[in-house]
Amino acid sequence: MPTPSEHTRLSLEQRLGEHARTAWPQLERLNVRHRGAFAYVEAELADGERVS
């Protein structure tokens, strides 16, 4: 399975971050991990709770 380029991964992270800031202002942080062709997204709330 081919993996996305570094540019594609960075673009995805940026787009997800922008969307999260406008749609979910209560999120403190958005973590994106890449493994092969997959991206795993985890959001962190202000109280430290993590949502995958």
Backbone hydrogen bonds in HBPLUS format (Angstrom, degrees):
<---DONOR---> <-ACCEPTOR-->    atom                        ^
c    i                          cat <-CA-CA->   ^        H-A-AA   ^      H-
h    n   atom  resd res      DA  || num        DHA   H-A  angle D-A-AA Bond
n    s   type  num  typ     dist DA aas  dist angle  dist       angle   num
A0009-ARG N   A0005-SER O   3.01 MM   4  6.36 159.4  2.05 153.1 158.9     1
A0010-LEU N   A0006-GLU O   2.93 MM   4  6.15 165.5  1.95 155.4 158.8     2
A0011-SER N   A0007-HIS O   2.90 MM   4  6.02 156.4  1.96 146.9 154.1     3
A0012-LEU N   A0008-THR O   2.93 MM   4  6.10 157.5  1.98 148.1 153.7     4
A0013-GLU N   A0009-ARG O   3.04 MM   4  6.30 163.7  2.07 150.1 154.0     5
A0014-GLN N   A0010-LEU O   2.96 MM   4  6.17 157.5  2.02 147.6 153.8     6
A0015-ARG N   A0011-SER O   2.93 MM   4  6.12 166.8  1.95 153.5 156.9     7
A0016-LEU N   A0012-LEU O   2.89 MM   4  6.05 164.1  1.92 155.6 160.0     8
A0017-GLY N   A0013-GLU O   2.96 MM   4  6.04 156.6  2.01 142.8 149.7     9
A0018-GLU N   A0014-GLN O   2.96 MM   4  6.21 160.8  2.00 153.1 157.6    10
A0019-HIS N   A0015-ARG O   3.03 MM   4  6.20 163.4  2.06 147.6 152.3    11
A0020-ALA N   A0016-LEU O   2.86 MM   4  6.02 160.4  1.90 150.3 156.1    12
A0021-ARG N   A0017-GLY O   3.02 MM   4  6.19 156.6  2.07 147.4 153.1    13
A0022-THR N   A0018-GLU O   3.24 MM   4  6.51 152.9  2.32 146.2 152.3    14
A0023-ALA N   A0019-HIS O   2.83 MM   4  5.88 164.6  1.85 157.9 163.0    15
A0024-TRP N   A0020-ALA O   2.83 MM   4  5.20 153.6  1.90 134.8 142.9    16
A0027-LEU N   A0024-TRP O   3.13 MM   3  5.90 171.9  2.13 125.2 127.6    17
A0028-GLU N   A0044-GLU O   2.72 MM  16  5.57 150.4  1.81 150.8 161.1    18
A0029-ARG N   A0044-GLU O   3.16 MM  15  5.10 155.7  2.22 138.7 141.9    19
A0044-GLU N   A0029-ARG O   2.80 MM  15  5.10 161.6  1.84 156.1 154.6    20
A0031-ASN N   A0042-GLU O   2.71 MM  11  5.08 177.3  1.71 167.1 166.2    21
A0042-GLU N   A0031-ASN O   2.81 MM  11  5.08 158.7  1.85 153.5 158.8    22
A0033-ARG N   A0040-TYR O   2.85 MM   7  5.10 163.4  1.88 149.1 154.4    23
A0040-TYR N   A0033-ARG O   2.73 MM   7  5.10 164.5  1.76 152.2 157.7    24
A0035-ARG N   A0038-PHE O   2.99 MM   3  5.40 164.5  2.02 147.5 151.8    25
A0038-PHE N   A0035-ARG O   3.13 MM   3  5.40 162.3  2.16 126.7 127.6    26
A0043-ALA N   A0051-VAL O   2.76 MM   8  5.13 165.4  1.78 160.0 159.2    27
A0051-VAL N   A0043-ALA O   2.79 MM   8  5.13 162.3  1.82 151.6 157.4    28
A0045-LEU N   A0049-GLU O   2.85 MM   4  5.34 168.5  1.86 162.6 165.7    29
A0048-GLY N   A0045-LEU O   2.99 MM   3  5.38 161.9  2.02 116.5 120.4    30
